[in-house]
Amino acid sequence: MSESTLKEINMSEVAKHKSEDDCWVVIGNATNGGPKVYDVTKYLDDHPGGAEVLLDVAGGDADEFFEDIGHSNDAREELKKHMIGILKLSPEEIAAKAKEAEEAAKKAAAGGGSMGMMLIVVVLAIIIGYMKMM
């Protein structure tokens, strides 16, 4: 199914599909083509992590969980087979997602700053240790 023929599905519709017999999830964000809706009902028994992993996020946005696991390209190809639509976001939902993305970027930048500071400390310690040995 090409993206141009996919129907738009809102989050309230996705939320209705959260059982073992009817399991939908939303995966995707602004960095990877936007949120898409997937019907993973027939894939539950084949999921390497078990059906329970998918059922825990059924009827909701599973993007963060999907990305945090670091799924393989094969997993991403398998996911495409289950795409049934594009998530339709209201202006309020778009604003909320933009705010979440901005906050995540700020956290990442702040975390990177402390990592940079740690690197400086380690380099200085090595230099001082080397100088004391001379």
Contacts in CASP RR format, 6 or more apart in sequence:
PFRMAT RR
TARGET T0000
AUTHOR 0000-0000-0000
METHOD contacts of the structure
MODEL  1
MSESTLKEINMSEVAKHKSEDDCWVVIGNATNGGPKVYDVTKYLDDHPGG
AEVLLDVAGGDADEFFEDIGHSNDAREELKKHMIGILKLSPEEIAAKAKE
AEEAAKKAAAGGGSMGMMLIVVVLAIIIGYMKMM
1 83 0 8 1.000
1 84 0 8 1.000
3 86 0 8 1.000
6 36 0 8 1.000
6 83 0 8 1.000
6 84 0 8 1.000
6 85 0 8 1.000
6 86 0 8 1.000
7 84 0 8 1.000
7 85 0 8 1.000
7 86 0 8 1.000
8 85 0 8 1.000
8 86 0 8 1.000
8 87 0 8 1.000
8 88 0 8 1.000
9 37 0 8 1.000
9 84 0 8 1.000
9 85 0 8 1.000
9 86 0 8 1.000
9 87 0 8 1.000
9 88 0 8 1.000
10 87 0 8 1.000
10 88 0 8 1.000
10 89 0 8 1.000
10 90 0 8 1.000
11 26 0 8 1.000
11 60 0 8 1.000
11 61 0 8 1.000
11 87 0 8 1.000
11 89 0 8 1.000
11 93 0 8 1.000
14 24 0 8 1.000
14 25 0 8 1.000
14 26 0 8 1.000
14 37 0 8 1.000
14 59 0 8 1.000
14 60 0 8 1.000
14 87 0 8 1.000
15 59 0 8 1.000
15 60 0 8 1.000
16 22 0 8 1.000
16 59 0 8 1.000
17 23 0 8 1.000
17 24 0 8 1.000
17 39 0 8 1.000
17 58 0 8 1.000
17 59 0 8 1.000
18 24 0 8 1.000
18 55 0 8 1.000
18 58 0 8 1.000
18 59 0 8 1.000
18 60 0 8 1.000
19 55 0 8 1.000
19 58 0 8 1.000
20 41 0 8 1.000
20 44 0 8 1.000
20 51 0 8 1.000
20 55 0 8 1.000
21 41 0 8 1.000
22 41 0 8 1.000
23 39 0 8 1.000
23 40 0 8 1.000
23 41 0 8 1.000
23 44 0 8 1.000
23 54 0 8 1.000
23 55 0 8 1.000
23 58 0 8 1.000
23 59 0 8 1.000
24 37 0 8 1.000
24 38 0 8 1.000
24 39 0 8 1.000
24 40 0 8 1.000
24 41 0 8 1.000
24 58 0 8 1.000
24 59 0 8 1.000
24 60 0 8 1.000
24 84 0 8 1.000
25 37 0 8 1.000
25 38 0 8 1.000
25 40 0 8 1.000
25 54 0 8 1.000
25 57 0 8 1.000
25 58 0 8 1.000
25 59 0 8 1.000
25 60 0 8 1.000
25 61 0 8 1.000
25 62 0 8 1.000
26 35 0 8 1.000
26 36 0 8 1.000
26 37 0 8 1.000
26 38 0 8 1.000
26 59 0 8 1.000
26 60 0 8 1.000
26 61 0 8 1.000
26 62 0 8 1.000
26 63 0 8 1.000
26 87 0 8 1.000
27 35 0 8 1.000
27 36 0 8 1.000
27 38 0 8 1.000
27 61 0 8 1.000
27 62 0 8 1.000
27 63 0 8 1.000
27 66 0 8 1.000
27 79 0 8 1.000
28 34 0 8 1.000
28 35 0 8 1.000
28 36 0 8 1.000
28 63 0 8 1.000
28 66 0 8 1.000
29 35 0 8 1.000
29 63 0 8 1.000
29 67 0 8 1.000
29 97 0 8 1.000
29 101 0 8 1.000
30 97 0 8 1.000
30 101 0 8 1.000
34 86 0 8 1.000
34 87 0 8 1.000
35 61 0 8 1.000
35 63 0 8 1.000
35 86 0 8 1.000
35 87 0 8 1.000
35 89 0 8 1.000
36 83 0 8 1.000
36 85 0 8 1.000
36 86 0 8 1.000
36 87 0 8 1.000
37 83 0 8 1.000
37 84 0 8 1.000
37 85 0 8 1.000
37 86 0 8 1.000
37 87 0 8 1.000
38 79 0 8 1.000
38 82 0 8 1.000
38 83 0 8 1.000
38 84 0 8 1.000
39 82 0 8 1.000
39 84 0 8 1.000
40 47 0 8 1.000
40 54 0 8 1.000
40 82 0 8 1.000
42 82 0 8 1.000
43 54 0 8 1.000
43 78 0 8 1.000
43 82 0 8 1.000
44 50 0 8 1.000
44 51 0 8 1.000
44 54 0 8 1.000
44 55 0 8 1.000
45 51 0 8 1.000
47 53 0 8 1.000
47 54 0 8 1.000
54 62 0 8 1.000
57 65 0 8 1.000
66 79 0 8 1.000
71 79 0 8 1.000
89 97 0 8 1.000
END
